[in-house]
Amino acid sequence: MSGHSKWATTKHKKAVIDARRGKLFAKLIKNIEVAARTGGGDPAGNPTLYDAIQKAKKSSVPNDNIDRAVKRGSGLEAGAADYQTIMYEGYAPGGVALLIECLTDNRNRAAGEVRTAMTRNGGSMADAGSVSYMFNRKGVVIVPKAQDGRQVAEDDVLLAVLEAGAEEVNDIGEAFEVISEPTDLVGVRTSLQDNALDYESAEASFVPSMTVLVDKQVATKVFRLIDALEDSDDVQNVFGNFDVPDDVMAELD
């Protein structure tokens, strides 16, 4: 898990200056719209919407775009799409298991784009249930170490989150990853805020229960496949059960 988390953190840092920033913005806006439609347009009473808005703001999505997405999702403004969540399962090179989470208004298009990305980059589709059993739904909060001119220590994070329901805190390089049950996600995030600790993102995720250690050659192929999948507008998240050694991750960075 650590290798995958570091990769996600690295990509997040690059996202603001990435040439594909518009694609990232579109996915964050889609999350906001769906959260508002599902739980209402008030972030104070809709934790999923609150976290989706925070993630968008931290990725420099303009406030006007965020406000319009909330209005569309909650029915105050026309133009909302009927998005559906679809999960695809498959394997990347090296026997790495992948869960591919799509948010789409066109199931056929999403299925076609996922299948094309997989077959062109050494992956293979799998039957429903053949991969998902290797993952658990968890709450994941990313807490950066550098905050307001100070360095946050692991003990600071542990003290803030353990009583709030956190199961573990992992050091993933420039940040800490806090794992909890999805039902404890809001409590963990709130406890961090109460202890004056900022967080980069807080969301329900899929965490692998078993991992596959990969070398540089396989890691390169896995990341190439994930990039191809994430190029699709319909793909919101890709979760994998690969683990990359620190020295390999440093080379790939």
Phi and psi restraints in degrees (value plus and minus 20) as a CYANA .aco file:
   2 SER   PHI     -80.4   -40.4
   2 SER   PSI     -63.6   -23.6
   3 GLY   PHI     -81.9   -41.9
   3 GLY   PSI     -63.1   -23.1
   4 HIS   PHI     -85.5   -45.5
   4 HIS   PSI     -60.0   -20.0
   5 SER   PHI     -84.3   -44.3
   5 SER   PSI     -61.2   -21.2
   6 LYS   PHI     -83.2   -43.2
   6 LYS   PSI     -59.0   -19.0
   7 TRP   PHI     -83.3   -43.3
   7 TRP   PSI     -64.1   -24.1
   8 ALA   PHI     -82.5   -42.5
   8 ALA   PSI     -60.5   -20.5
   9 THR   PHI     -85.7   -45.7
   9 THR   PSI     -62.3   -22.3
  10 THR   PHI     -80.9   -40.9
  10 THR   PSI     -64.3   -24.3
  11 LYS   PHI     -85.8   -45.8
  11 LYS   PSI     -56.0   -16.0
  12 HIS   PHI     -83.6   -43.6
  12 HIS   PSI     -61.6   -21.6
  13 LYS   PHI     -82.9   -42.9
  13 LYS   PSI     -57.2   -17.2
  14 LYS   PHI    -100.0   -60.0
  14 LYS   PSI     -35.6     4.4
  15 ALA   PHI     -80.3   -40.3
  15 ALA   PSI     -58.2   -18.2
  16 VAL   PHI     -84.2   -44.2
  16 VAL   PSI     -54.0   -14.0
  17 ILE   PHI    -124.2   -84.2
  17 ILE   PSI     -13.0    27.0
  18 ASP   PHI     -91.7   -51.7
  18 ASP   PSI     122.4   162.4
  19 ALA   PHI     -84.0   -44.0
  19 ALA   PSI     -40.5    -0.5
  20 ARG   PHI    -116.5   -76.5
  20 ARG   PSI       5.0    45.0
  21 ARG   PHI     -76.8   -36.8
  21 ARG   PSI     -58.3   -18.3
  22 GLY   PHI     -78.2   -38.2
  22 GLY   PSI     -55.7   -15.7
  23 LYS   PHI     -88.2   -48.2
  23 LYS   PSI     -60.9   -20.9
  24 LEU   PHI     -83.2   -43.2
  24 LEU   PSI     -65.0   -25.0
  25 PHE   PHI     -76.0   -36.0
  25 PHE   PSI     -64.3   -24.3
  26 ALA   PHI     -81.1   -41.1
  26 ALA   PSI     -58.9   -18.9
  27 LYS   PHI     -90.9   -50.9
  27 LYS   PSI     -57.8   -17.8
  28 LEU   PHI     -87.7   -47.7
  28 LEU   PSI     -59.3   -19.3
  29 ILE   PHI     -84.1   -44.1
  29 ILE   PSI     -59.4   -19.4
  30 LYS   PHI     -82.3   -42.3
  30 LYS   PSI     -61.9   -21.9
  31 ASN   PHI     -79.1   -39.1
  31 ASN   PSI     -62.3   -22.3
  32 ILE   PHI     -84.2   -44.2
  32 ILE   PSI     -65.5   -25.5
  33 GLU   PHI     -80.7   -40.7
  33 GLU   PSI     -65.2   -25.2
  34 VAL   PHI     -87.8   -47.8
  34 VAL   PSI     -60.6   -20.6
  35 ALA   PHI     -82.7   -42.7
  35 ALA   PSI     -60.2   -20.2
  36 ALA   PHI     -87.7   -47.7
  36 ALA   PSI     -58.1   -18.1
  37 ARG   PHI     -87.8   -47.8
  37 ARG   PSI     -57.3   -17.3
  38 THR   PHI     -96.8   -56.8
  38 THR   PSI     -62.4   -22.4
  39 GLY   PHI    -141.1  -101.1
  39 GLY   PSI     -13.1    26.9
  40 GLY   PHI      75.9   115.9
  40 GLY   PSI     141.5   181.5
  41 GLY   PHI    -109.2   -69.2
  41 GLY   PSI     -13.7    26.3
  42 ASP   PHI    -119.1   -79.1
  42 ASP   PSI      89.1   129.1
  43 PRO   PHI     -79.3   -39.3
  43 PRO   PSI     -49.2    -9.2
  44 ALA   PHI     -85.1   -45.1
  44 ALA   PSI     -49.9    -9.9
  45 GLY   PHI    -127.2   -87.2
  45 GLY   PSI     -14.4    25.6
  46 ASN   PHI    -155.7  -115.7
  46 ASN   PSI      67.6   107.6
  47 PRO   PHI     -77.3   -37.3
  47 PRO   PSI     -55.7   -15.7
  48 THR   PHI     -83.6   -43.6
  48 THR   PSI     -61.7   -21.7
  49 LEU   PHI     -86.2   -46.2
  49 LEU   PSI     -62.6   -22.6
  50 TYR   PHI     -75.7   -35.7
  50 TYR   PSI     -68.6   -28.6
  51 ASP   PHI     -89.0   -49.0
  51 ASP   PSI     -54.9   -14.9
  52 ALA   PHI     -85.5   -45.5
  52 ALA   PSI     -59.3   -19.3
  53 ILE   PHI     -87.1   -47.1
  53 ILE   PSI     -64.0   -24.0
  54 GLN   PHI     -80.6   -40.6
  54 GLN   PSI     -63.1   -23.1
  55 LYS   PHI     -83.2   -43.2
  55 LYS   PSI     -60.8   -20.8
  56 ALA   PHI     -84.8   -44.8
  56 ALA   PSI     -62.5   -22.5
  57 LYS   PHI     -83.4   -43.4
  57 LYS   PSI     -60.4   -20.4
  58 LYS   PHI     -90.2   -50.2
  58 LYS   PSI     -36.8     3.2
  59 SER   PHI    -119.1   -79.1
  59 SER   PSI      -6.5    33.5
  60 SER   PHI      48.9    88.9
  60 SER   PSI       6.5    46.5
  61 VAL   PHI     -90.1   -50.1
  61 VAL   PSI     109.2   149.2
  62 PRO   PHI     -78.7   -38.7
  62 PRO   PSI     124.8   164.8
  63 ASN   PHI     -80.5   -40.5
  63 ASN   PSI     -55.5   -15.5
  64 ASP   PHI     -81.1   -41.1
  64 ASP   PSI     -61.3   -21.3
  65 ASN   PHI     -84.2   -44.2
  65 ASN   PSI     -60.5   -20.5
  66 ILE   PHI     -84.6   -44.6
  66 ILE   PSI     -67.0   -27.0
  67 ASP   PHI     -80.9   -40.9
  67 ASP   PSI     -62.2   -22.2
  68 ARG   PHI     -86.2   -46.2
  68 ARG   PSI     -56.8   -16.8
  69 ALA   PHI     -84.3   -44.3
  69 ALA   PSI     -61.3   -21.3
  70 VAL   PHI     -81.7   -41.7
  70 VAL   PSI     -63.9   -23.9
  71 LYS   PHI     -85.8   -45.8
  71 LYS   PSI     -61.6   -21.6
  72 ARG   PHI     -82.9   -42.9
  72 ARG   PSI     -66.4   -26.4
  73 GLY   PHI     -85.1   -45.1
  73 GLY   PSI     -55.8   -15.8
  74 SER   PHI    -110.3   -70.3
  74 SER   PSI     -16.7    23.3
  75 GLY   PHI      66.3   106.3
  75 GLY   PSI     -12.4    27.6
  76 LEU   PHI    -104.3   -64.3
  76 LEU   PSI     -31.5     8.5
  77 GLU   PHI    -163.0  -123.0
  77 GLU   PSI     122.7   162.7
  78 ALA   PHI     -94.2   -54.2
  78 ALA   PSI     143.8   183.8
  79 GLY   PHI      88.0   128.0
  79 GLY   PSI     -16.9    23.1
  80 ALA   PHI     -92.1   -52.1
  80 ALA   PSI     118.3   158.3
  81 ALA   PHI    -111.9   -71.9
  81 ALA   PSI     137.6   177.6
  82 ASP   PHI    -112.9   -72.9
  82 ASP   PSI      63.2   103.2
  83 TYR   PHI    -100.1   -60.1
  83 TYR   PSI     121.5   161.5
  84 GLN   PHI    -141.9  -101.9
  84 GLN   PSI     123.9   163.9
  85 THR   PHI    -111.3   -71.3
  85 THR   PSI     107.5   147.5
  86 ILE   PHI    -150.3  -110.3
  86 ILE   PSI     115.5   155.5
  87 MET   PHI    -128.6   -88.6
  87 MET   PSI     108.5   148.5
  88 TYR   PHI    -131.5   -91.5
  88 TYR   PSI     130.3   170.3
  89 GLU   PHI    -142.9  -102.9
  89 GLU   PSI     126.9   166.9
  90 GLY   PHI    -191.1  -151.1
  90 GLY   PSI    -194.3  -154.3
  91 TYR   PHI    -147.2  -107.2
  91 TYR   PSI     117.5   157.5
  92 ALA   PHI    -113.5   -73.5
  92 ALA   PSI     153.0   193.0
  93 PRO   PHI     -74.4   -34.4
  93 PRO   PSI     128.7   168.7
  94 GLY   PHI      62.3   102.3
  94 GLY   PSI      -9.7    30.3
  95 GLY   PHI      55.0    95.0
  95 GLY   PSI      -2.1    37.9
  96 VAL   PHI     -95.2   -55.2
  96 VAL   PSI     108.3   148.3
  97 ALA   PHI    -102.7   -62.7
  97 ALA   PSI     118.3   158.3
  98 LEU   PHI    -146.4  -106.4
  98 LEU   PSI     118.1   158.1
  99 LEU   PHI    -131.4   -91.4
  99 LEU   PSI     106.9   146.9
 100 ILE   PHI    -136.2   -96.2
 100 ILE   PSI      92.4   132.4
 101 GLU   PHI    -117.3   -77.3
 101 GLU   PSI      99.8   139.8
 102 CYS   PHI    -131.5   -91.5
 102 CYS   PSI     127.4   167.4
 103 LEU   PHI    -149.1  -109.1
 103 LEU   PSI      86.4   126.4
 104 THR   PHI    -162.4  -122.4
 104 THR   PSI     136.0   176.0
 105 ASP   PHI    -126.4   -86.4
 105 ASP   PSI      -9.4    30.6
 106 ASN   PHI    -168.7  -128.7
 106 ASN   PSI      77.2   117.2
 107 ARG   PHI     -81.4   -41.4
 107 ARG   PSI     -60.5   -20.5
 108 ASN   PHI     -84.8   -44.8
 108 ASN   PSI     -61.4   -21.4
 109 ARG   PHI     -83.9   -43.9
 109 ARG   PSI     -64.8   -24.8
 110 ALA   PHI     -81.0   -41.0
 110 ALA   PSI     -66.6   -26.6
 111 ALA   PHI     -81.3   -41.3
 111 ALA   PSI     -61.9   -21.9
 112 GLY   PHI     -85.2   -45.2
 112 GLY   PSI     -62.2   -22.2
 113 GLU   PHI     -89.2   -49.2
 113 GLU   PSI     -58.7   -18.7
 114 VAL   PHI     -84.9   -44.9
 114 VAL   PSI     -66.4   -26.4
 115 ARG   PHI     -82.3   -42.3
 115 ARG   PSI     -62.2   -22.2
 116 THR   PHI     -83.0   -43.0
 116 THR   PSI     -66.2   -26.2
 117 ALA   PHI     -81.8   -41.8
 117 ALA   PSI     -59.5   -19.5
 118 MET   PHI     -85.6   -45.6
 118 MET   PSI     -70.6   -30.6
 119 THR   PHI     -88.9   -48.9
 119 THR   PSI     -50.9   -10.9
 120 ARG   PHI     -99.7   -59.7
 120 ARG   PSI     -33.1     6.9
 121 ASN   PHI    -145.9  -105.9
 121 ASN   PSI       9.3    49.3
 122 GLY   PHI      59.3    99.3
 122 GLY   PSI      -6.4    33.6
 123 GLY   PHI    -118.9   -78.9
 123 GLY   PSI     154.0   194.0
 124 SER   PHI    -165.4  -125.4
 124 SER   PSI     122.2   162.2
 125 MET   PHI     -94.7   -54.7
 125 MET   PSI     134.5   174.5
 126 ALA   PHI    -151.4  -111.4
 126 ALA   PSI     137.4   177.4
 127 ASP   PHI     -87.8   -47.8
 127 ASP   PSI     132.3   172.3
 128 ALA   PHI     -78.3   -38.3
 128 ALA   PSI     109.9   149.9
 129 GLY   PHI      75.4   115.4
 129 GLY   PSI     -34.7     5.3
 130 SER   PHI    -100.5   -60.5
 130 SER   PSI     -35.4     4.6
 131 VAL   PHI    -139.4   -99.4
 131 VAL   PSI     -56.2   -16.2
 132 SER   PHI     -80.9   -40.9
 132 SER   PSI     -45.8    -5.8
 133 TYR   PHI     -86.6   -46.6
 133 TYR   PSI     -36.4     3.6
 134 MET   PHI    -104.9   -64.9
 134 MET   PSI     -19.7    20.3
 135 PHE   PHI    -144.7  -104.7
 135 PHE   PSI     129.8   169.8
 136 ASN   PHI    -140.2  -100.2
 136 ASN   PSI     119.9   159.9
 137 ARG   PHI     -93.6   -53.6
 137 ARG   PSI     103.4   143.4
 138 LYS   PHI    -156.9  -116.9
 138 LYS   PSI     138.3   178.3
 139 GLY   PHI    -106.3   -66.3
 139 GLY   PSI     113.6   153.6
 140 VAL   PHI    -149.2  -109.2
 140 VAL   PSI     102.5   142.5
 141 VAL   PHI    -139.0   -99.0
 141 VAL   PSI     109.7   149.7
 142 ILE   PHI    -121.9   -81.9
 142 ILE   PSI     101.1   141.1
 143 VAL   PHI    -134.5   -94.5
 143 VAL   PSI      91.6   131.6
 144 PRO   PHI     -86.6   -46.6
 144 PRO   PSI     125.5   165.5
 145 LYS   PHI     -94.6   -54.6
 145 LYS   PSI     -57.4   -17.4
 146 ALA   PHI    -107.8   -67.8
 146 ALA   PSI      94.0   134.0
 147 GLN   PHI    -160.0  -120.0
 147 GLN   PSI     101.1   141.1
 148 ASP   PHI      29.3    69.3
 148 ASP   PSI      25.7    65.7
 149 GLY   PHI      57.3    97.3
 149 GLY   PSI      -9.7    30.3
 150 ARG   PHI    -150.1  -110.1
 150 ARG   PSI     141.8   181.8
 151 GLN   PHI    -123.7   -83.7
 151 GLN   PSI     101.5   141.5
 152 VAL   PHI    -100.1   -60.1
 152 VAL   PSI     111.9   151.9
 153 ALA   PHI    -111.9   -71.9
 153 ALA   PSI     136.9   176.9
 154 GLU   PHI     -80.0   -40.0
 154 GLU   PSI     -56.8   -16.8
 155 ASP   PHI     -82.1   -42.1
 155 ASP   PSI     -55.0   -15.0
 156 ASP   PHI     -81.1   -41.1
 156 ASP   PSI     -63.3   -23.3
 157 VAL   PHI     -88.9   -48.9
 157 VAL   PSI     -65.0   -25.0
 158 LEU   PHI     -77.9   -37.9
 158 LEU   PSI     -66.1   -26.1
 159 LEU   PHI     -82.0   -42.0
 159 LEU   PSI     -53.6   -13.6
 160 ALA   PHI     -96.6   -56.6
 160 ALA   PSI     -50.4   -10.4
 161 VAL   PHI    -132.6   -92.6
 161 VAL   PSI     -39.1     0.9
 162 LEU   PHI     -81.6   -41.6
 162 LEU   PSI     -64.1   -24.1
 163 GLU   PHI     -94.9   -54.9
 163 GLU   PSI     -32.6     7.4
 164 ALA   PHI    -108.0   -68.0
 164 ALA   PSI     -21.9    18.1
 165 GLY   PHI      91.8   131.8
 165 GLY   PSI     -14.2    25.8
 166 ALA   PHI     -86.0   -46.0
 166 ALA   PSI     121.1   161.1
 167 GLU   PHI    -115.1   -75.1
 167 GLU   PSI     -55.3   -15.3
 168 GLU   PHI    -179.1  -139.1
 168 GLU   PSI     135.9   175.9
 169 VAL   PHI    -144.9  -104.9
 169 VAL   PSI     102.4   142.4
 170 ASN   PHI    -132.4   -92.4
 170 ASN   PSI     117.7   157.7
 171 ASP   PHI    -104.3   -64.3
 171 ASP   PSI      96.1   136.1
 172 ILE   PHI    -137.1   -97.1
 172 ILE   PSI      14.7    54.7
 173 GLY   PHI      81.4   121.4
 173 GLY   PSI    -117.8   -77.8
 174 GLU   PHI    -113.4   -73.4
 174 GLU   PSI     -12.8    27.2
 175 ALA   PHI    -173.2  -133.2
 175 ALA   PSI     147.8   187.8
 176 PHE   PHI    -130.0   -90.0
 176 PHE   PSI     123.8   163.8
 177 GLU   PHI    -130.7   -90.7
 177 GLU   PSI     100.1   140.1
 178 VAL   PHI    -125.0   -85.0
 178 VAL   PSI     101.1   141.1
 179 ILE   PHI    -124.9   -84.9
 179 ILE   PSI     116.7   156.7
 180 SER   PHI    -169.0  -129.0
 180 SER   PSI     155.0   195.0
 181 GLU   PHI     -88.7   -48.7
 181 GLU   PSI     128.9   168.9
 182 PRO   PHI     -75.6   -35.6
 182 PRO   PSI     -54.1   -14.1
 183 THR   PHI     -89.8   -49.8
 183 THR   PSI     -37.2     2.8
 184 ASP   PHI    -118.6   -78.6
 184 ASP   PSI     -17.7    22.3
 185 LEU   PHI     -80.8   -40.8
 185 LEU   PSI     -66.5   -26.5
 186 VAL   PHI     -83.9   -43.9
 186 VAL   PSI     -61.1   -21.1
 187 GLY   PHI     -83.4   -43.4
 187 GLY   PSI     -60.6   -20.6
 188 VAL   PHI     -85.4   -45.4
 188 VAL   PSI     -67.6   -27.6
 189 ARG   PHI     -81.6   -41.6
 189 ARG   PSI     -62.8   -22.8
 190 THR   PHI     -84.8   -44.8
 190 THR   PSI     -60.2   -20.2
 191 SER   PHI     -85.2   -45.2
 191 SER   PSI     -56.7   -16.7
 192 LEU   PHI     -82.1   -42.1
 192 LEU   PSI     -65.0   -25.0
 193 GLN   PHI     -82.9   -42.9
 193 GLN   PSI     -61.2   -21.2
 194 ASP   PHI     -83.9   -43.9
 194 ASP   PSI     -45.3    -5.3
 195 ASN   PHI    -119.6   -79.6
 195 ASN   PSI      -0.2    39.8
 196 ALA   PHI      38.9    78.9
 196 ALA   PSI      15.2    55.2
 197 LEU   PHI    -131.2   -91.2
 197 LEU   PSI     104.0   144.0
 198 ASP   PHI    -101.1   -61.1
 198 ASP   PSI     137.2   177.2
 199 TYR   PHI    -154.3  -114.3
 199 TYR   PSI     132.0   172.0
 200 GLU   PHI    -104.6   -64.6
 200 GLU   PSI     -62.4   -22.4
 201 SER   PHI    -176.7  -136.7
 201 SER   PSI     132.2   172.2
 202 ALA   PHI    -162.2  -122.2
 202 ALA   PSI      95.4   135.4
 203 GLU   PHI    -180.0  -140.0
 203 GLU   PSI     137.7   177.7
 204 ALA   PHI     -94.0   -54.0
 204 ALA   PSI     115.9   155.9
 205 SER   PHI    -160.7  -120.7
 205 SER   PSI     154.6   194.6
 206 PHE   PHI    -130.3   -90.3
 206 PHE   PSI      98.8   138.8
 207 VAL   PHI    -128.7   -88.7
 207 VAL   PSI     109.4   149.4
 208 PRO   PHI     -89.8   -49.8
 208 PRO   PSI     121.2   161.2
 209 SER   PHI    -107.7   -67.7
 209 SER   PSI     -36.3     3.7
 210 MET   PHI    -163.2  -123.2
 210 MET   PSI     125.4   165.4
 211 THR   PHI    -143.0  -103.0
 211 THR   PSI     139.2   179.2
 212 VAL   PHI    -133.8   -93.8
 212 VAL   PSI     100.6   140.6
 213 LEU   PHI     -97.0   -57.0
 213 LEU   PSI     107.2   147.2
 214 VAL   PHI    -141.2  -101.2
 214 VAL   PSI     129.5   169.5
 215 ASP   PHI    -110.3   -70.3
 215 ASP   PSI    -196.9  -156.9
 216 LYS   PHI     -82.0   -42.0
 216 LYS   PSI     -61.7   -21.7
 217 GLN   PHI     -82.8   -42.8
 217 GLN   PSI     -67.1   -27.1
 218 VAL   PHI     -89.4   -49.4
 218 VAL   PSI     -61.9   -21.9
 219 ALA   PHI     -77.9   -37.9
 219 ALA   PSI     -61.4   -21.4
 220 THR   PHI     -80.4   -40.4
 220 THR   PSI     -62.6   -22.6
 221 LYS   PHI     -87.8   -47.8
 221 LYS   PSI     -60.1   -20.1
 222 VAL   PHI     -83.3   -43.3
 222 VAL   PSI     -66.2   -26.2
 223 PHE   PHI     -86.8   -46.8
 223 PHE   PSI     -54.7   -14.7
 224 ARG   PHI     -84.1   -44.1
 224 ARG   PSI     -60.9   -20.9
 225 LEU   PHI     -85.2   -45.2
 225 LEU   PSI     -64.3   -24.3
 226 ILE   PHI     -82.1   -42.1
 226 ILE   PSI     -61.2   -21.2
 227 ASP   PHI     -80.5   -40.5
 227 ASP   PSI     -61.6   -21.6
 228 ALA   PHI     -84.3   -44.3
 228 ALA   PSI     -61.1   -21.1
 229 LEU   PHI     -84.8   -44.8
 229 LEU   PSI     -63.4   -23.4
 230 GLU   PHI     -93.2   -53.2
 230 GLU   PSI     -31.5     8.5
 231 ASP   PHI     -88.5   -48.5
 231 ASP   PSI     -41.8    -1.8
 232 SER   PHI     -94.0   -54.0
 232 SER   PSI     112.3   152.3
 233 ASP   PHI     -82.2   -42.2
 233 ASP   PSI     -44.9    -4.9
 234 ASP   PHI    -102.4   -62.4
 234 ASP   PSI     -39.3     0.7
 235 VAL   PHI    -106.4   -66.4
 235 VAL   PSI      98.4   138.4
 236 GLN   PHI    -110.6   -70.6
 236 GLN   PSI     -63.6   -23.6
 237 ASN   PHI    -166.4  -126.4
 237 ASN   PSI     128.6   168.6
 238 VAL   PHI    -145.7  -105.7
 238 VAL   PSI     105.7   145.7
 239 PHE   PHI    -134.3   -94.3
 239 PHE   PSI     115.5   155.5
 240 GLY   PHI    -152.3  -112.3
 240 GLY   PSI     139.7   179.7
 241 ASN   PHI    -126.6   -86.6
 241 ASN   PSI      11.0    51.0
 242 PHE   PHI    -109.6   -69.6
 242 PHE   PSI     133.0   173.0
 243 ASP   PHI    -148.1  -108.1
 243 ASP   PSI     108.0   148.0
 244 VAL   PHI    -132.2   -92.2
 244 VAL   PSI     104.4   144.4
 245 PRO   PHI     -78.2   -38.2
 245 PRO   PSI     130.0   170.0
 246 ASP   PHI     -76.2   -36.2
 246 ASP   PSI     -61.1   -21.1
 247 ASP   PHI     -87.4   -47.4
 247 ASP   PSI     -55.5   -15.5
 248 VAL   PHI     -88.7   -48.7
 248 VAL   PSI     -62.4   -22.4
 249 MET   PHI     -80.6   -40.6
 249 MET   PSI     -59.7   -19.7
 250 ALA   PHI     -83.1   -43.1
 250 ALA   PSI     -61.1   -21.1
 251 GLU   PHI     -83.8   -43.8
 251 GLU   PSI     -62.9   -22.9
 252 LEU   PHI     -90.2   -50.2
 252 LEU   PSI     -51.9   -11.9
